[in-house]
Amino acid sequence: MTQYPVGPYLGKIQAGFGGVVILCIDVSGSMSGSPLESAVQGAKKFAEEAILAHYEVGVTLWNHSIAASIEPKRELSPVIRFLGGATSCGGTDINDALQAAHDLLRGRSAEIDRVVAIFGDGDLGDRDRAIVKAAAMRADDIRILTLGLGRESARALEEISTEVNEQPRTATVNTIAAEIAHLANGLRRR
């Protein structure tokens, strides 16, 4: 552990302190303009903080389906480039994003922290399906952190969150970037 230069086991030791996170950002039509720009700014800061905390970071841009995604990486620059291409369109349904995150994360070791962090400005879409999927993810020890734009969205997303908060995480139009970046604080479980 105190070897310099570092030995061949440093990566293994660091992996035990981090994990993998999929950041899901709502890019539905209602996010166009300033809200999407702020969400992208916050997502970039989130990714930076997560990578510093030894997490691999993947991103899913979602609307009524999956608009685009990038596999988890421990490098910041590909994630930043990917986020720079975000555009808004479509409706709102979190289910495809949940399914893709579950498929990816259940294939990862249960020894690491596996997290899905979700930001949205609407409802869940097919609510019953989302609640069932979130329960299956919880059963696989995958954590779900949520942040909604406005109270109604925050309450809807709270239904699938694994966090226990007095109030659901809520952003305003003016605090989107800061609140998404702040979601990275939920990664520091270990």
VEXDREN-2710 file (C-alpha; in Angstrom, 1 decimal):
% VEXDREN-2710
k/r/px/py/pz
1/MET/0.0/0.0/0.0
2/THR/2.9/2.4/0.6
3/GLN/4.9/1.3/-2.4
4/TYR/6.3/3.9/-4.8
5/PRO/5.8/3.7/-7.7
6/VAL/2.4/2.2/-7.0
7/GLY/2.2/-1.6/-7.3
8/PRO/0.0/-3.7/-9.5
9/TYR/-2.8/-4.0/-7.0
10/LEU/-3.6/-0.3/-6.7
11/GLY/-6.5/-0.6/-9.2
12/LYS/-8.0/-3.5/-7.2
13/ILE/-7.8/-1.5/-4.0
14/GLN/-9.3/1.6/-5.5
15/ALA/-12.2/-0.4/-7.0
16/GLY/-13.3/-1.4/-3.6
17/PHE/-13.9/2.3/-2.7
18/GLY/-15.9/3.3/-5.8
19/GLY/-18.3/1.7/-8.1
20/VAL/-20.3/2.4/-11.2
21/VAL/-23.0/5.0/-11.7
22/ILE/-25.4/5.6/-14.6
23/LEU/-26.6/9.2/-14.8
24/CYS/-29.9/9.4/-16.5
25/ILE/-30.8/12.9/-17.8
26/ASP/-34.3/13.8/-19.1
27/VAL/-34.0/15.2/-22.6
28/SER/-37.7/15.3/-23.4
29/GLY/-39.1/18.2/-25.4
30/SER/-40.0/20.2/-22.3
31/MET/-36.3/20.4/-21.4
32/SER/-35.4/22.4/-24.5
33/GLY/-33.3/25.5/-24.1
34/SER/-32.0/26.7/-20.8
35/PRO/-33.1/23.7/-18.7
36/LEU/-31.2/21.3/-20.9
37/GLU/-28.1/23.5/-21.0
38/SER/-28.2/23.7/-17.2
39/ALA/-28.7/19.9/-16.9
40/VAL/-25.7/19.2/-19.1
41/GLN/-23.6/21.6/-17.1
42/GLY/-24.6/19.9/-13.9
43/ALA/-24.1/16.4/-15.4
44/LYS/-20.5/17.4/-16.4
45/LYS/-19.8/18.4/-12.8
46/PHE/-21.5/15.2/-11.5
47/ALA/-19.3/13.1/-13.8
48/GLU/-16.1/14.9/-12.7
49/GLU/-16.9/14.3/-9.0
50/ALA/-17.9/10.7/-9.5
51/ILE/-14.7/9.9/-11.3
52/LEU/-12.7/11.5/-8.6
53/ALA/-14.6/9.2/-6.1
54/HIS/-13.4/6.2/-8.2
55/TYR/-16.7/5.6/-10.0
56/GLU/-17.1/4.6/-13.6
57/VAL/-19.6/7.0/-15.1
58/GLY/-22.1/6.1/-17.8
59/VAL/-24.8/8.5/-19.1
60/THR/-28.3/7.8/-20.5
61/LEU/-30.2/10.6/-22.2
62/TRP/-33.8/9.7/-22.0
63/ASN/-37.2/10.9/-23.1
64/HIS/-40.1/8.5/-24.1
65/SER/-37.3/6.0/-24.8
66/ILE/-33.4/6.1/-24.8
67/ALA/-32.3/9.1/-26.9
68/ALA/-28.6/8.2/-26.5
69/SER/-26.2/6.5/-24.1
70/ILE/-22.5/6.0/-23.3
71/GLU/-21.1/3.0/-21.4
72/PRO/-19.5/3.6/-18.0
73/LYS/-16.0/5.0/-18.2
74/ARG/-13.3/6.1/-15.7
75/GLU/-12.3/8.8/-18.1
76/LEU/-13.9/12.2/-18.0
77/SER/-13.3/13.5/-21.5
78/PRO/-15.5/11.0/-23.4
79/VAL/-18.4/11.7/-21.0
80/ILE/-18.0/15.4/-21.4
81/ARG/-17.9/15.1/-25.3
82/PHE/-21.0/12.9/-25.1
83/LEU/-23.0/15.3/-23.0
84/GLY/-22.1/18.2/-25.3
85/GLY/-24.2/16.5/-28.0
86/ALA/-27.4/16.4/-25.9
87/THR/-30.6/17.6/-27.7
88/SER/-34.2/17.6/-26.5
89/CYS/-37.3/16.1/-28.1
90/GLY/-40.0/13.6/-27.4
91/GLY/-42.2/12.7/-24.4
92/THR/-41.4/11.2/-21.0
93/ASP/-41.1/7.6/-19.9
94/ILE/-38.3/6.4/-17.6
95/ASN/-38.8/2.7/-18.2
96/ASP/-36.4/2.0/-21.1
97/ALA/-33.7/3.9/-19.2
98/LEU/-34.3/1.9/-16.0
99/GLN/-34.3/-1.4/-18.0
100/ALA/-31.0/-0.6/-19.7
101/ALA/-29.4/0.5/-16.4
102/HIS/-30.6/-2.6/-14.7
103/ASP/-29.2/-4.9/-17.4
104/LEU/-25.8/-3.2/-17.3
105/LEU/-25.5/-2.9/-13.5
106/ARG/-26.6/-6.4/-12.6
107/GLY/-23.7/-7.7/-14.7
108/ARG/-21.3/-5.8/-12.4
109/SER/-19.9/-7.2/-9.2
110/ALA/-22.2/-6.8/-6.2
111/GLU/-19.0/-6.0/-4.2
112/ILE/-19.0/-2.5/-5.7
113/ASP/-21.5/0.4/-5.3
114/ARG/-23.9/0.2/-8.2
115/VAL/-26.0/3.4/-8.6
116/VAL/-28.5/4.9/-11.0
117/ALA/-28.9/8.7/-10.6
118/ILE/-32.0/10.1/-12.4
119/PHE/-32.9/13.7/-13.2
120/GLY/-36.3/14.4/-14.8
121/ASP/-38.9/17.2/-15.3
122/GLY/-42.0/15.1/-15.7
123/ASP/-43.6/11.9/-14.5
124/LEU/-42.5/8.3/-14.8
125/GLY/-44.4/7.4/-17.9
126/ASP/-45.8/3.9/-17.2
127/ARG/-45.8/4.4/-13.4
128/ASP/-46.7/0.8/-12.5
129/ARG/-43.9/-0.7/-14.7
130/ALA/-41.4/1.8/-13.3
131/ILE/-42.2/0.8/-9.7
132/VAL/-41.9/-2.9/-10.5
133/LYS/-38.5/-2.3/-12.3
134/ALA/-37.2/-0.2/-9.4
135/ALA/-38.2/-3.0/-6.9
136/ALA/-36.3/-5.5/-9.0
137/MET/-33.2/-3.2/-9.0
138/ARG/-33.5/-2.7/-5.2
139/ALA/-33.6/-6.5/-4.9
140/ASP/-30.3/-6.7/-6.8
141/ASP/-28.8/-4.1/-4.4
142/ILE/-28.7/-1.3/-7.0
143/ARG/-29.3/2.1/-5.5
144/ILE/-31.5/4.7/-7.3
145/LEU/-31.0/8.4/-6.6
146/THR/-33.6/10.8/-8.0
147/LEU/-34.0/14.6/-8.6
148/GLY/-37.0/16.2/-10.1
149/LEU/-37.5/19.6/-11.6
150/GLY/-40.3/21.0/-9.5
151/ARG/-42.3/19.3/-6.8
152/GLU/-44.6/17.2/-8.9
153/SER/-41.7/15.6/-10.8
154/ALA/-39.7/15.2/-7.6
155/ARG/-42.7/13.4/-6.0
156/ALA/-43.1/11.1/-9.0
157/LEU/-39.5/10.2/-9.2
158/GLU/-39.3/9.6/-5.4
159/GLU/-41.6/6.6/-5.9
160/ILE/-38.7/4.8/-7.5
161/SER/-35.9/6.2/-5.3
162/THR/-34.1/3.9/-2.8
163/GLU/-33.2/7.0/-0.7
164/VAL/-35.1/7.8/2.4
165/ASN/-35.4/11.6/2.6
166/GLU/-37.8/13.9/4.5
167/GLN/-38.5/15.6/1.2
168/PRO/-37.8/14.5/-2.4
169/ARG/-34.8/16.0/-4.1
170/THR/-36.1/19.0/-6.0
171/ALA/-34.5/21.4/-8.4
172/THR/-35.8/24.7/-9.8
173/VAL/-35.1/26.1/-13.2
174/ASN/-32.4/28.3/-11.5
175/THR/-30.8/25.4/-9.5
176/ILE/-30.7/22.5/-12.1
177/ALA/-26.9/22.5/-12.6
178/ALA/-26.1/22.7/-8.9
179/GLU/-28.6/20.1/-7.8
180/ILE/-27.5/17.6/-10.5
181/ALA/-23.9/18.1/-9.5
182/HIS/-25.0/17.7/-5.8
183/LEU/-26.4/14.2/-6.6
184/ALA/-22.7/13.0/-6.6
185/ASN/-22.8/13.4/-2.8
186/GLY/-25.1/10.4/-2.8
187/LEU/-22.2/8.3/-4.1
188/ARG/-20.1/8.6/-1.0
189/ARG/-21.8/5.7/0.8
190/ARG/-18.6/3.7/1.5
END
